[in-house]
């Protein structure tokens, strides 16, 4: 016979489970939307043998390997130590903020934009809060966010959508970087100018870092990172990384395997299903093909503002062969609205966590800077095409 106490216990457990589910959904809104989109289109296009061709296994493998190794490096405070020592070299607010932004910029080229933000946003908060420069917090977070989205555009593994398009279209590495070099250089100039204009050279004291990094583990993880990058650049078959990296981390740092951003991987899986199904719906295929024939650059940039850059890249790649304009569009389109990039949602979440009650002010400032960057970059690209 079930007692009242057991009823209460069951109700508490159910409430906790529901709260956990809601919390997970709020934290991974894009993944949930992708799941809903995949489910709805699966009703329109029933599951069949063609679904197997939707998934780009190399993209998923490369993304997993890079994320896993980065988590291992984070676990030994490698990036924190590196960044802290660089920032400690500068003695005023302007140069320290610029260093934080540049570190995020460079980090996004090496460890992907979302991981760069998860790694370096806490450092930005620490530096500004411990030196009494909280007034620069929103600006610094916004510039770090823009730097992460635009810094990652230069390399095939800097942004998730880059990795997908680089693999899908088989873009030569040299051509990839030549396509993205002009907006990349302009982005560096704009970010640098903003930091000089909006941050004063006020005296700033940053304590030296005291974090010790195990040199043997650091060397091991850097070798694994080199392996992951070699896979991205097609130097090593992707299945080797899928075997070697998880096995090594299982014995060296199991925690890193649990910290991988699996919702991001699932987001890719769901959008593969969604985009694959959309491409098989005649009316949809004709509509998107018509829009992209008019201007792949413009419509891919606009698409990012409403459904984010990763799903835009996956979806629109089904309807155009103009990978150059698509590549530029889904990269510069990562700035603009708060949902234009998954990385922007990460930054918003981190800022609000440290500054409750300032969300609206942050969104207003974020939108001002981001849409200004977007307008200049898109205008610049159209100018290049016209010349």
Secondary structure, 3 states (H helix, E strand, C coil): CCCHHHHHHHHHHHHHHHHHHHHHHHHCHHHHHHHHHHHHHHHHCCCCHHHHHHCCHHHHHHHHHHHHHHHHHHHCCHHHHHHHHHHCCCCEHHHHHHHHHHHHHHHHHHHCHHHHHHHHHHHHHHHHHHCCCHHHHHHHHHHHHHHHHHHHHHCCCCCHHHHHHHHHCCCCHHHHHHHHHHHHHHHHHHHHHHHHHHCCCCECCCCCCCCCCCHHHHHHHHHHHHHHHHHHCCCCCHHHHHHHHHHHHHHHCHHHHHHCCHHHHHHHHHHHHHHHHHCCCHHHHHHHHHHHHHCHHHHHHHHHHHHCHHHHHHHHCCCCCCHHHHHHHHHHCCCCCCCCCHHHHHHHHHHHHHCCCCHHHHHHHHHHHHHHHHHHHHHHHHHHHHC
